């Protein structure tokens, strides 16, 4: 369901915009160099997590799907495939996305993830610089990131 709202390319683009705004906002949680470093590492890992969740979703969907084929035109299928191209996962991670999810949850606590995402939202909302983000998407994107974290933690705690 989440990947019907945003595709991986959308997630990458939104995350890059949020990071840019967070780094240029001098009134945010990212004033200190260590906070900026942590943000960069966290954001890279969130993108990897999104890809791992996408791979798991695709595996689940193909297991449920019968052989009736797609009703979508080939052009649309190709466009969807391109917008969901995997860029962050290694071959091993693509074949074992559970490993990525477990490593993410072991590295970043649920509480830390929530704080980081809310700090990113705060930096985007309070930004007074010339570089702006499209504000109507902010809350939706925040909810999607929080959902990724919740799903990952539910899966990791099984």
C-alpha positions in Angstrom: 0.0 0.0 0.0 2.8 2.4 0.9 4.5 1.8 -2.5 1.3 2.8 -4.2 1.5 6.2 -2.6 5.2 6.9 -3.1 7.6 4.9 -5.3 11.3 4.5 -4.4 12.3 7.5 -6.7 9.8 9.7 -4.8 11.2 8.6 -1.5 14.8 9.3 -2.6 13.8 12.8 -3.9 11.8 13.7 -0.9 14.5 12.5 1.5 17.2 14.5 -0.5 15.0 17.7 -0.2 14.5 17.2 3.5 18.2 16.7 4.1 19.1 19.7 2.1 16.6 21.9 4.0 17.7 20.4 7.4 21.4 21.2 6.6 20.8 24.7 5.5 18.4 25.6 8.3 20.5 27.2 11.0 17.7 27.0 13.5 17.3 23.2 13.5 18.5 20.2 15.4 21.3 19.9 12.8 23.4 22.9 13.8 26.1 20.7 15.2 28.5 18.7 13.0 27.8 15.4 14.8 24.0 15.8 14.4 24.6 16.4 10.6 26.8 13.3 10.4 24.1 11.2 12.2 21.5 12.6 9.9 23.4 11.6 6.8 24.0 8.1 8.1 20.4 7.7 9.2 19.0 9.0 5.9 21.2 6.6 3.9 20.1 3.7 6.0 16.4 4.7 5.7 16.7 4.6 1.9 18.2 1.2 2.1 15.4 0.1 4.5 12.8 1.4 2.0 14.4 -0.7 -0.7 14.4 -3.8 1.5 10.8 -3.3 2.4 10.0 -2.8 -1.3 11.8 -6.1 -2.2 9.8 -7.9 0.6 6.6 -6.4 -0.7 7.4 -7.5 -4.3 8.1 -11.0 -3.1 4.9 -11.1 -1.2 2.9 -9.7 -4.1 4.3 -12.1 -6.6 3.6 -15.0 -4.2 0.0 -13.9 -4.0 -0.4 -13.2 -7.7 -1.7 -15.8 -10.1 -0.5 -16.2 -13.6 -3.2 -14.0 -15.1 -0.8 -11.4 -16.2 -1.0 -7.6 -15.8 -3.8 -5.5 -17.1 -1.5 -2.5 -17.4 0.1 -1.5 -20.7 3.8 -2.4 -21.2 4.7 1.3 -21.2 3.2 1.8 -17.7 4.8 -1.3 -16.4 8.2 -0.1 -17.6 7.7 3.3 -16.1 6.8 1.8 -12.7 9.8 -0.5 -12.9 12.1 2.4 -13.6 10.7 4.5 -10.7 11.3 1.6 -8.3 14.8 0.8 -9.4 17.0 -0.6 -6.5 20.1 1.6 -6.1 21.2 1.1 -2.5 21.0 -2.7 -1.9 23.8 -5.1 -2.7 23.1 -8.4 -4.4 23.2 -10.2 -1.1 20.8 -7.6 0.4 18.4 -7.9 -2.5 18.3 -11.7 -2.0 17.9 -11.3 1.8 16.1 -8.1 2.6 15.3 -9.4 6.1 19.0 -9.0 6.9 18.8 -5.2 6.1 15.7 -4.7 8.2 17.2 -6.5 11.2 20.4 -4.6 10.9 18.5 -1.3 10.7 16.5 -2.0 13.8 19.6 -3.2 15.7 21.4 0.0 14.8 18.6 2.6 15.2 16.1 2.3 18.1 12.5 3.0 17.4 12.6 6.0 19.7 15.7 7.4 17.9 14.1 7.0 14.5 11.0 8.8 15.6 13.1 11.7 17.0 15.1 11.9 13.8 12.1 12.0 11.6 10.3 14.6 13.7 13.5 16.7 13.7 13.6 16.5 9.9 10.0 17.6 9.8 10.7 20.5 12.1 13.7 21.6 10.0 11.6 21.5 6.9 8.7 23.4 8.4 10.8 26.1 10.2 13.1 26.6 7.2 13.3 30.3 6.3 16.0 30.0 3.6 15.4 30.3 -0.1 15.4 26.6 -0.7 11.9 25.3 0.1 10.2 21.9 0.2 6.7 21.3 -1.1 4.9 21.6 2.2 1.7 19.7 1.4 3.8 16.5 1.1 5.6 17.0 4.4 3.1 15.3 6.7 2.4 12.5 4.3 6.1 11.8 3.8 6.6 11.9 7.5 3.8 9.4 8.0 5.3 7.1 5.4 8.8 7.2 7.0 7.2 6.5 10.4 5.2 3.6 8.9 8.4 2.2 7.4 10.0 2.3 10.8 7.0 0.7 12.5 6.8 -2.1 9.9 10.5 -2.8 10.2 10.3 -3.0 14.0 7.3 -5.3 13.8 9.1 -7.5 11.4 12.4 -7.4 13.3 10.7 -8.3 16.6 9.1 -11.5 15.2 
